[in-house]
Amino acid sequence: MDIRKNESQLVCIAKFIALPGEVNELIQKLHALIPVTLQEGGCIRYELNQCIEDENRITFIEKWFDEKTFNEHCAKPYIADFFNEGNPFHVKEFEVTLHKQILP
């Protein structure tokens, strides 16, 4: 079996669980990140999703040109502001994992 991975691009899956009663505020704060992030040169995909079975579970699926552009994104002031100011008030827990796409 020949499994090939796209070694240059990076996929990030960021999962958030909103605090009780805070899901709408969390979505609003995450939506605010979309337009500025989509303008970043290395951003290929930046998509916000809500779990059908549990509306408090919100997931970003992101695709970046490479690890360098992803790291540059993470250093942007609006991302730092979210994690330092918005996140503690609306998020019960979160997990960020990095992946490589497996090609056919």
C-alpha positions in Angstrom: 0.0 0.0 0.0 1.4 3.4 -1.1 0.3 6.0 1.4 1.3 9.5 0.4 1.0 12.5 2.7 1.0 16.1 1.6 4.0 17.1 3.6 4.0 20.8 2.8 0.5 21.8 3.8 -0.7 21.7 7.4 -4.2 20.9 8.6 -5.3 22.2 12.0 -8.4 21.0 13.8 -9.3 23.2 16.7 -12.1 21.9 19.0 -13.9 24.0 21.5 -16.5 23.2 24.1 -18.5 26.3 25.2 -19.3 26.9 28.8 -23.0 26.5 29.5 -25.0 29.4 28.0 -21.9 30.8 26.2 -22.1 29.1 22.8 -23.5 32.0 20.9 -20.9 34.4 22.3 -18.2 31.9 21.5 -19.4 31.5 17.9 -19.6 35.3 17.6 -15.9 35.7 18.7 -14.8 32.9 16.4 -16.7 34.3 13.5 -14.8 37.6 14.0 -11.5 35.7 13.3 -12.7 34.4 9.9 -12.5 37.5 7.6 -9.0 38.6 8.8 -7.6 35.0 8.8 -8.9 34.4 5.2 -6.8 37.4 4.1 -3.6 35.8 5.4 -1.4 34.7 2.6 -1.0 31.1 3.7 -4.6 30.4 4.6 -6.2 27.8 2.3 -9.2 26.8 4.4 -10.7 28.3 7.6 -14.1 26.8 8.4 -16.2 27.0 11.5 -18.5 24.0 12.3 -21.0 23.2 15.1 -21.7 19.6 16.2 -25.2 18.4 15.4 -25.4 16.2 18.5 -24.0 18.8 21.0 -24.3 22.5 20.0 -21.7 23.5 22.6 -19.0 21.7 20.5 -17.5 24.1 17.9 -14.7 23.1 15.6 -12.4 25.0 13.2 -11.0 23.1 10.3 -8.1 25.0 8.9 -5.6 24.3 6.1 -2.4 26.2 5.8 0.2 26.4 3.0 2.9 25.2 5.3 3.9 25.1 9.0 5.5 28.5 8.7 2.3 30.2 7.6 0.4 28.4 10.4 2.8 29.6 13.0 2.6 33.1 11.6 -1.2 32.9 12.0 -0.9 31.8 15.6 1.3 34.8 16.3 -1.3 37.3 15.0 -2.6 39.7 17.6 -6.3 38.8 17.0 -5.5 35.1 17.6 -3.6 35.9 20.8 -6.4 38.2 21.9 -8.9 35.5 21.5 -7.0 32.9 23.5 -6.1 35.5 26.2 -9.3 37.4 26.5 -12.2 35.7 24.7 -11.4 32.1 25.4 -11.5 32.0 29.2 -14.9 33.6 29.4 -16.7 31.3 26.8 -14.7 28.1 26.6 -14.9 25.1 29.0 -12.1 23.3 27.2 -10.3 23.2 23.9 -7.9 21.0 21.9 -5.8 21.9 18.9 -4.3 19.1 16.8 -2.1 19.3 13.7 -2.4 16.9 10.7 -1.1 16.1 7.3 -3.5 15.3 4.5 -3.3 11.7 3.2 -3.5 11.7 -0.6 -5.0 8.9 -2.7 
